[in-house]
Amino acid sequence: MIKVTAAYQIVTPISKMGIKELQHIEKIGRVCYKSEDKITEDGESARKFVSMLLQRGHEAMIEHSSLSVKFIVDRGVSHELVRHRIASFAQESTRYCNYGKEKFGSECIFIDLEGGIKLDGKMKNISIGEITSLLNEWVFAMEDAEKHYMKMLALGATPQIARSVLPNSTKTEITITANYREWRNFFKLRTEVAAHPQMREVTIPLLAELKERLPVIFDDINN
């Protein structure tokens, strides 16, 4: 059994301070107003223009740019990620991935539960001792699931049959591609307090990084 922390990776290259991305939106958006003559090479006009679009709710223009992000999360979180319909997905398949093979280390990988517990507001009054006991119980359950999965493979089950004993904590990698408008909607839903704590474990730091690397587009979204 291998335990890993939930994570993400921004796949799409982003220019320094997101200038090229903002200029792309500006170039397209100014067609609506026929104000291309106001474009400046330093990107300042792009910052102001895209900010104006968002303030006016003219978000259709930011649909012309997209972003791909790979999430390393558990299967439960991935089930929520794929509910964002205006997006494309590529996910690690438990039908075809045989975790009993050497290429997978002959072990199952599970997403550590501790990060989610720390973000679960309903568990903030639980003692350190109780959390330790919970995590120990979780480890026992993951080890048991791995044992039964490997046993089923040894008995001749295909991965798509053996996967029936794998729990929600099983690690999966899923890449999402969506336009900026859908990402804005994604962050508004998936970073708020009501979102699943293990979802927030990856979405909050992702939003913070995008605010830094791709300003204006996500600046007004708080968590």
Contacts in CASP RR format, 6 or more apart in sequence:
PFRMAT RR
TARGET T0000
AUTHOR 0000-0000-0000
METHOD contacts of the structure
MODEL  1
MIKVTAAYQIVTPISKMGIKELQHIEKIGRVCYKSEDKITEDGESARKFV
SMLLQRGHEAMIEHSSLSVKFIVDRGVSHELVRHRIASFAQESTRYCNYG
KEKFGSECIFIDLEGGIKLDGKMKNISIGEITSLLNEWVFAMEDAEKHYM
KMLALGATPQIARSVLPNSTKTEITITANYREWRNFFKLRTEVAAHPQMR
EVTIPLLAELKERLPVIFDDINN
1 107 0 8 1.000
1 108 0 8 1.000
1 110 0 8 1.000
1 139 0 8 1.000
1 142 0 8 1.000
1 143 0 8 1.000
1 146 0 8 1.000
2 107 0 8 1.000
2 108 0 8 1.000
2 109 0 8 1.000
2 110 0 8 1.000
3 109 0 8 1.000
3 110 0 8 1.000
3 111 0 8 1.000
3 112 0 8 1.000
3 139 0 8 1.000
3 142 0 8 1.000
4 72 0 8 1.000
4 109 0 8 1.000
4 110 0 8 1.000
4 111 0 8 1.000
4 112 0 8 1.000
4 171 0 8 1.000
5 111 0 8 1.000
5 112 0 8 1.000
5 115 0 8 1.000
6 71 0 8 1.000
6 72 0 8 1.000
6 73 0 8 1.000
6 74 0 8 1.000
6 77 0 8 1.000
6 111 0 8 1.000
6 112 0 8 1.000
6 115 0 8 1.000
6 198 0 8 1.000
6 201 0 8 1.000
6 202 0 8 1.000
7 71 0 8 1.000
7 72 0 8 1.000
7 202 0 8 1.000
8 69 0 8 1.000
8 70 0 8 1.000
8 71 0 8 1.000
8 72 0 8 1.000
8 202 0 8 1.000
8 205 0 8 1.000
8 206 0 8 1.000
9 69 0 8 1.000
9 70 0 8 1.000
9 72 0 8 1.000
10 67 0 8 1.000
10 68 0 8 1.000
10 69 0 8 1.000
10 206 0 8 1.000
10 209 0 8 1.000
10 210 0 8 1.000
10 213 0 8 1.000
11 68 0 8 1.000
11 69 0 8 1.000
11 70 0 8 1.000
11 175 0 8 1.000
12 66 0 8 1.000
12 67 0 8 1.000
12 68 0 8 1.000
12 69 0 8 1.000
14 21 0 8 1.000
14 213 0 8 1.000
14 214 0 8 1.000
15 21 0 8 1.000
17 213 0 8 1.000
17 215 0 8 1.000
18 213 0 8 1.000
18 214 0 8 1.000
18 215 0 8 1.000
19 43 0 8 1.000
19 46 0 8 1.000
21 65 0 8 1.000
21 214 0 8 1.000
21 217 0 8 1.000
22 43 0 8 1.000
22 46 0 8 1.000
22 47 0 8 1.000
22 49 0 8 1.000
22 50 0 8 1.000
22 216 0 8 1.000
22 217 0 8 1.000
23 39 0 8 1.000
23 43 0 8 1.000
23 46 0 8 1.000
24 64 0 8 1.000
24 65 0 8 1.000
25 46 0 8 1.000
25 49 0 8 1.000
25 50 0 8 1.000
25 53 0 8 1.000
25 61 0 8 1.000
25 62 0 8 1.000
25 64 0 8 1.000
25 65 0 8 1.000
25 180 0 8 1.000
26 39 0 8 1.000
26 43 0 8 1.000
26 45 0 8 1.000
26 46 0 8 1.000
26 49 0 8 1.000
26 50 0 8 1.000
27 36 0 8 1.000
27 39 0 8 1.000
28 61 0 8 1.000
28 64 0 8 1.000
29 49 0 8 1.000
29 53 0 8 1.000
29 61 0 8 1.000
29 64 0 8 1.000
30 36 0 8 1.000
30 38 0 8 1.000
30 39 0 8 1.000
30 49 0 8 1.000
32 58 0 8 1.000
32 61 0 8 1.000
38 45 0 8 1.000
38 49 0 8 1.000
39 45 0 8 1.000
39 46 0 8 1.000
40 46 0 8 1.000
47 215 0 8 1.000
47 216 0 8 1.000
50 61 0 8 1.000
50 62 0 8 1.000
50 216 0 8 1.000
50 217 0 8 1.000
51 216 0 8 1.000
53 59 0 8 1.000
53 61 0 8 1.000
53 62 0 8 1.000
54 62 0 8 1.000
54 216 0 8 1.000
54 217 0 8 1.000
54 220 0 8 1.000
59 181 0 8 1.000
59 184 0 8 1.000
60 181 0 8 1.000
62 179 0 8 1.000
62 180 0 8 1.000
62 181 0 8 1.000
62 184 0 8 1.000
62 217 0 8 1.000
63 179 0 8 1.000
63 180 0 8 1.000
63 181 0 8 1.000
63 182 0 8 1.000
64 179 0 8 1.000
65 179 0 8 1.000
65 180 0 8 1.000
66 177 0 8 1.000
66 178 0 8 1.000
66 179 0 8 1.000
66 180 0 8 1.000
67 177 0 8 1.000
67 178 0 8 1.000
67 179 0 8 1.000
67 180 0 8 1.000
67 183 0 8 1.000
67 210 0 8 1.000
67 214 0 8 1.000
68 175 0 8 1.000
68 176 0 8 1.000
68 177 0 8 1.000
69 175 0 8 1.000
69 176 0 8 1.000
69 206 0 8 1.000
70 173 0 8 1.000
70 174 0 8 1.000
70 175 0 8 1.000
70 176 0 8 1.000
71 77 0 8 1.000
71 78 0 8 1.000
71 81 0 8 1.000
71 173 0 8 1.000
71 174 0 8 1.000
71 175 0 8 1.000
71 176 0 8 1.000
71 202 0 8 1.000
72 111 0 8 1.000
72 171 0 8 1.000
72 172 0 8 1.000
72 173 0 8 1.000
73 81 0 8 1.000
73 111 0 8 1.000
73 171 0 8 1.000
73 172 0 8 1.000
73 174 0 8 1.000
73 198 0 8 1.000
73 199 0 8 1.000
73 202 0 8 1.000
74 110 0 8 1.000
74 111 0 8 1.000
74 168 0 8 1.000
74 169 0 8 1.000
74 170 0 8 1.000
74 171 0 8 1.000
74 172 0 8 1.000
74 198 0 8 1.000
75 94 0 8 1.000
75 166 0 8 1.000
75 167 0 8 1.000
75 168 0 8 1.000
75 169 0 8 1.000
75 170 0 8 1.000
75 172 0 8 1.000
76 168 0 8 1.000
76 198 0 8 1.000
77 111 0 8 1.000
77 196 0 8 1.000
77 198 0 8 1.000
77 199 0 8 1.000
77 202 0 8 1.000
78 91 0 8 1.000
78 172 0 8 1.000
78 174 0 8 1.000
80 190 0 8 1.000
80 196 0 8 1.000
80 199 0 8 1.000
81 89 0 8 1.000
81 174 0 8 1.000
81 176 0 8 1.000
81 199 0 8 1.000
82 89 0 8 1.000
82 91 0 8 1.000
82 174 0 8 1.000
84 176 0 8 1.000
84 178 0 8 1.000
84 182 0 8 1.000
84 185 0 8 1.000
84 186 0 8 1.000
86 178 0 8 1.000
86 179 0 8 1.000
86 182 0 8 1.000
87 176 0 8 1.000
87 177 0 8 1.000
87 178 0 8 1.000
87 182 0 8 1.000
88 176 0 8 1.000
88 177 0 8 1.000
88 178 0 8 1.000
89 174 0 8 1.000
89 175 0 8 1.000
89 176 0 8 1.000
89 177 0 8 1.000
90 174 0 8 1.000
90 175 0 8 1.000
91 172 0 8 1.000
91 173 0 8 1.000
91 174 0 8 1.000
91 175 0 8 1.000
92 172 0 8 1.000
92 173 0 8 1.000
92 174 0 8 1.000
94 159 0 8 1.000
94 160 0 8 1.000
94 163 0 8 1.000
94 166 0 8 1.000
94 170 0 8 1.000
94 172 0 8 1.000
95 159 0 8 1.000
95 160 0 8 1.000
95 163 0 8 1.000
96 159 0 8 1.000
96 160 0 8 1.000
97 104 0 8 1.000
97 159 0 8 1.000
98 104 0 8 1.000
98 153 0 8 1.000
98 159 0 8 1.000
99 105 0 8 1.000
99 106 0 8 1.000
99 107 0 8 1.000
99 108 0 8 1.000
99 109 0 8 1.000
99 149 0 8 1.000
99 150 0 8 1.000
99 159 0 8 1.000
100 106 0 8 1.000
100 107 0 8 1.000
100 150 0 8 1.000
100 153 0 8 1.000
107 146 0 8 1.000
108 142 0 8 1.000
108 145 0 8 1.000
108 146 0 8 1.000
108 149 0 8 1.000
108 150 0 8 1.000
108 166 0 8 1.000
108 170 0 8 1.000
109 170 0 8 1.000
109 171 0 8 1.000
110 142 0 8 1.000
110 167 0 8 1.000
110 169 0 8 1.000
110 170 0 8 1.000
110 171 0 8 1.000
111 169 0 8 1.000
111 170 0 8 1.000
111 171 0 8 1.000
111 198 0 8 1.000
113 134 0 8 1.000
113 135 0 8 1.000
113 138 0 8 1.000
113 169 0 8 1.000
113 198 0 8 1.000
114 131 0 8 1.000
114 135 0 8 1.000
115 197 0 8 1.000
115 198 0 8 1.000
115 201 0 8 1.000
116 197 0 8 1.000
116 198 0 8 1.000
116 200 0 8 1.000
116 201 0 8 1.000
117 123 0 8 1.000
117 131 0 8 1.000
117 134 0 8 1.000
117 135 0 8 1.000
117 197 0 8 1.000
118 197 0 8 1.000
119 197 0 8 1.000
119 198 0 8 1.000
119 200 0 8 1.000
119 201 0 8 1.000
120 197 0 8 1.000
121 193 0 8 1.000
121 197 0 8 1.000
123 131 0 8 1.000
126 134 0 8 1.000
138 169 0 8 1.000
141 167 0 8 1.000
142 167 0 8 1.000
142 169 0 8 1.000
145 165 0 8 1.000
145 166 0 8 1.000
145 167 0 8 1.000
148 165 0 8 1.000
149 162 0 8 1.000
149 163 0 8 1.000
149 165 0 8 1.000
149 166 0 8 1.000
152 161 0 8 1.000
152 162 0 8 1.000
152 165 0 8 1.000
153 159 0 8 1.000
153 162 0 8 1.000
178 186 0 8 1.000
180 217 0 8 1.000
183 210 0 8 1.000
183 217 0 8 1.000
183 218 0 8 1.000
184 217 0 8 1.000
184 218 0 8 1.000
184 221 0 8 1.000
186 203 0 8 1.000
187 203 0 8 1.000
187 207 0 8 1.000
187 218 0 8 1.000
187 221 0 8 1.000
187 223 0 8 1.000
188 221 0 8 1.000
189 195 0 8 1.000
190 199 0 8 1.000
190 200 0 8 1.000
190 203 0 8 1.000
191 200 0 8 1.000
191 203 0 8 1.000
191 204 0 8 1.000
191 207 0 8 1.000
191 221 0 8 1.000
191 223 0 8 1.000
192 223 0 8 1.000
193 223 0 8 1.000
195 203 0 8 1.000
200 223 0 8 1.000
203 223 0 8 1.000
204 223 0 8 1.000
207 218 0 8 1.000
207 221 0 8 1.000
207 223 0 8 1.000
210 217 0 8 1.000
210 218 0 8 1.000
211 218 0 8 1.000
211 219 0 8 1.000
END
